[in-house]
Amino acid sequence: MYYLFIFEILFLTLSIIIPLLIAVAFFTLSERKLMASIQRRVGPNVVGIYGLLQPLADGLKLIIKETIVPSRAEKILFLAAPGYTFFLSLIP
């Protein structure tokens, strides 16, 4: 019973967060296209038709990007801090 409750909460959380992240990615694309048109340039149009796959390419680049950890840093704390901050921002 308890596992079903956890699965339900996880599903509801992901069903809110994933569409929100996709929407933010496409709002960013529309902002970049608007700024490009104001500056009289083409803007992001290389990936896909009219640049519609640009948010996917940006996300893939972000995932593949190498993480640089300073040599004197506390490695576990350094790597866990962004996730911890994100978790704290979700608490109402």
N, C-alpha and C positions, 0 to 999 in steps of 0.2 A: 504494500500500500504506500509506504513511504517513498519508494523509488518512483512510483507513478506520479506522485506529487512533485518530486524534483524534476522529472521529465516534462511535466506540464509547465512548470515555471520556466524551465530552460527553453522550451518551445515557444512560449509566449514572449520571452525576452528576445530570442533570436528573430521572431516574426516582426518585432518592432525595430530592432537595431539594424538588421540587414537592409530593409527597404529605405530606412533613413540614411544609411551610408551611401546607397546607390543614388538617392536623391541629391545628397550633398555633392557627390562626384559630378552629376550632370549639371547642377547649378554652377559648379566651378567651371565646367566646360562652357556653359552659356556666358558666364562672366568673362572668361578669356576671349570668347568670340566677340562679345560686345566691346571690350577694350581694344581688340584688334581693329574692329570696324571704325571706332573713334579715331584711332591712329592711322587709318587708311592703309592697313596691311591685311594679309589673308587670315592670319590666326592659325590655330591648330586644325589642319585639314589633311594630315598625312596618313593617319591610321584610320582605315575604314572609309565608308561613304560619308562625306562632309565632316569627317573627324569624329564620328559618333563612337568609335572604339578607343578614343584618346583616354578617357577615364580608366578603362581596363589596362591600357598600356602604362599609364602612370602608376596604377596600383601594383602591377607586375614589377615595374622598376623599383618601387618602394620595398617590395618583398625580397627581391634579389639583392638589393643593396647591402654591401658589407658593413657590419657594425664594428666600429672602432672603439675598443675599450682601452682607456688609459692604463698604463702599466701599474701605476700606484693606486688605482681605484679599487674599491671593494667590489669585486666582479659581480657577485650575486645581487647585491643591493643596486649596483649600477644598471643591471639588466632588468631587475624586477620593478624598479621605480616607476616607469611609464605605465605598466599594467596596474600597479597599485593606485596610482593617481587616477587612472580611468575608472577603476572600481569605485573609488571614493566619490567620483563625480556622479556616479549612477545612484548613490544612496540618497533617498529623498529627505 
